[in-house]
């Protein structure tokens, strides 16, 4: 009787399809249903070799990122095409999971999800809580590596999902109430109190609002809140009024979490990611519009204070 019930559950999950945010039991049921499925493990190769979801393909996050001085830099169409074919990606459900080690880690899965959607893939899901929660729920790990069969997939880029520096600069210089610019970083970054190593100066892009990525998490197991809770938060925050939303952070990582939550769970339309974010914006040869940037003296005082506190 138990086996029959399990088979019926697996078939039901497969028939209904997968939502953007799924639970471990949904992934386990879909895998058991033997329906076409690609599972991407975006942890490091070493972590993958120590154990992974059965059938998962190793696709380390580093493959999806730019150079060290600008990690959020969007890969070229040629690079993305090669990555899709290397990983054997075809138009079938793709599930992404990261380690689930902390709330920041979710941004890696969200960034890969966004990149795949930008590449034209539609049937995408992220495992809420990552591999850590998969294990906590008692699901097994497999140590048999999976070698994907290279595909001949031709990607179709979706430029409406991305905003690049020239267009964003124009929007900042000609502000409109129809566009909202959201800074996903912790508030100390937004206020200019601290900065990332990849940013040349502290502060935020002119006209940006602070929308910390961390507010979407439940506070336990590094998992997002339920879709119903997230939708309530969005409705109460006034984010529904704008016609267009632009999400950014330091390197397009935390910003990807905001993009995922607002677009894929909250249902906002025209949500766009600035992938290179402040790493690119502040490194521009031409000084671009910034707010909350402390004076040079204030920056020196802040660094001195940090050194003293570290002693």
N, C-alpha and C positions, 0 to 999 in steps of 0.2 A: 504493500500500500504506500509506504514512504517513497519508494522508487517511482511509482506512478505519479504521485503528487509532485515530486521533484521534476520529473520530465514535463509535466503539464506547466509548471512554473517557468521552466526554461523556454518552452515553446511560446508562452505568453509574453515573456520579456523580448524574445526575438521578434515576435509579431508586432509588438508595440514600438519597437525601435528604441534607441538610446537617446536620452536627453543630453544637453550640454554638460550638466553636472550629474554624475552617477555615483552610486554607492557600491562598495565591494561586492555585495550580493548580486547586484545587477550585472556586473562584469563576470562574476563566476557563473551566473546562469547563462549569459550569452556565450561564454566560452564552451560550456557544457552542451549548448544547443547545436554546436558545430556549424553555425551559420558563418558565412564569410566575415572575417574580422581581422583587422590589423591592430596590434597592441604595441605601443612605443614606450620603451623604458628610457627616460631621458637622464638618468643618473650616469655616473662615470662608468667606463668599461669595467674597472675593478669591482665596483659595487654590483654591477650586473652579473659578473661572473660568480659572485658570492651567493647569488640567488635572485630569482625574478619570477614574475607571473608566467605560468606555463604558456609557451608560444610567443612570448614578447620578444620584440626585436630591439637590440641595443641602438639607441639614437641619442647619444650624449648631447646635453644642452649646448656644449661648446660648438657643435656643428652648426648651430642655428645663430651664432653670435658673430659680431664683428671683431675688429682688432682691439688690442689691449687699451689703447688710448680712446677708443670709441666703441665699446662693446655692443651698444644698441644699434649700430649702423646696419641698415637693411642690406641683406645679401642681394646680389644682382640677380636678374632673371635667369641668367645662365647657371649661376651657382645654385639657385633654388631648383631649377630643372634637374641638374645633376644629382642633387640631394634626394629629390623625389624618386628618381630612377634607381639610385643606389640603395635606397631603403625598400624598394619594391612596392611603392605606394600606387594604389589603384583606387577607383571610385567605389569604395565600400566603407562600412563603418570603421573609424579610426579612434582608438581610445589611447589617451596619454596619461601617464602617471609619473610623478616625481617621487622623491624620498619621503615627503611629508614631515621633514625634520623640524620645520618651523613655518610661521606664516609667510615669511619672505619667500620660502621655497615654492609656494604655490605660484608665484609670479613666473617661475620657469615654465611650468606647465601651461599657464595662461599665454605666455609669449609664444610658445610653440603652437598652441591652438590657434592664436591669431595669425601666425605666419602661414599655417596650413590653410586657413580660410582665405587669406590674401592670395595664396597660390591657386585657389579655386576649389578646394575640397569642401564639401558641405556636411557630411555625416561625421561630426566630431564630438568627442566627449572627454571630460577630465574626471579622474577618480578623486572624489572628495576625501582628503586626508592622506592621499598618496599610498605608497607601499607600507608605511608604518601602520596606517589604519587597516589596510588589507591584512597584515599579519596579526594585528590586535583582534581582529574579528575571527581569527583562527584559520584563515585560508593558507594553503601551503605555498612553498616556493619551489621552483625548479632550477636545477643547475645545468640543464642541457642547453647549450647555446643554439640560437636560431640564426641560420644564414639565409637572409632574404633573397628571393629570386628577383634579380633586377627587372624593372618594368620599362615600358616604353611610353609611359604617361607623358602627355604634353600638358603642362600647366597653363592655366588661363588666369592671369593676374587680375585682381580686383582693386584698382587704384582708389576707389571710393572709401576703402578702409584705412588708408594711410594719408598722413599729411606730412609734407616735407618742408624744410626750412624756408624756402622762398615764399611759399603760399602762406605759411604761418606768420611770417614777418608782415606780409601784406594785411592779414587779418588783425594783427596787433596794432599796426599803424592806422588802420581804418576800422576801429572797433564797432561791433554791432551787438545789439541786445539778443539777436537770434543765435549767436554763437557763445558757448561757455567754454572757458579754458580751465582745466582742472589739474592741479598739482597733486599727485598721488603720494608724495613723500611724507614722512613724519613731520609734524609741524615745525620742529626746530630747523629743519632744512628750509622750509618755506619762509620762515622768519629771518633766515640768513645767519642764524646763530652758529650753525655747523654747515659744512659742505662736503661733498663726496670728492675723493681724490681725482676723479675724472673731470670735475668742474673747475674752470679757471677762477671763478669768483663765486661767492655765496649769493643767496637770494633766489628770487623766482622770476619767471617771465612776466613782464608787465601785463596787468589786467587779470592775472590768474587768480583763481579761488583755491583755497586749501580743501582737499577731499582725501583725507588719509586712508590709504588702502586697508589699514588694520581694522577699521570699523566693521568690515564685512564678516569678520571671523567670530566664531562662537566663544572663543576663549579657552577651549579645551580641544585636545587632539589635533590642533592646527587645521581645523576644518571650517569651511564656510558655513555661515548660518543657513537655515532652510530658505528655499526660494520665496516662501510666503513672507518670512521675516525681512528678507532683503528687499522685496517689493514694497513693503510698508515703509522701510527706511528711505527708499528712493522717493516715494510719494510725499513723505513728510519733510524732505530736504529741499523741495522746490526745484529739483533737477529736471522735472518734466517740462518746464516752460520753454527751454531753448529748443530751437530746431536742429542745432548741430552741437556736438560735444567733441572736444579735443582733449585727450588724456596724455600727460607726460610725467616724467620723473627725472632721475639722473641718467639712466641708460635704457629706458623703455621696458623695465622689468616690473617694478611696482605698478607702473602705469598700465601694464597689460592686465593686472588683476582688476583694476578699475574698469578697463575696457570690457573685460569678460563679464563682470558683474552687471554693468549698465546695459550692455548690448545683448548678451546671451541669456541673462536671467531677468534683468529688469525690463527688457523689451524696448529700450530707447532706440530710436532710429537715428541714422547718421552719426554714429559714434566712431571717431577716428583716433588712431594712435600716432603719436609723433615718436617713431622708433628710436632715433638717436638722442632725443631729449636734450637735457642740459649739457651733457658732455659735448655735443656738437654745438649747441647754441652759444655756450660761453667760450668755446675755443675758436669761434669765427674770427677771421682777420679784422672784420668790421665789428665794432662794439654794437651788440644788439640790445634792444630795450629790456631792461631789468628793473625789478623793484626789490625792496628790502635788502639792498646791498649795503653792508656797513662800510664806513670810511676806511682808508688804509690804516689809520691809527687804531680804529676799533678792531680791525682784523689782527693787527700785531698784538694788541692787548688780549684778545681772545686766545691766540696761540700761546702767549706767555702763561695765561691762566691755566690752559690745558697741560702745559709742561709742568707747572708747579703742582697741580692736582695729581699728576702721574708719579711724582716723587714719593 
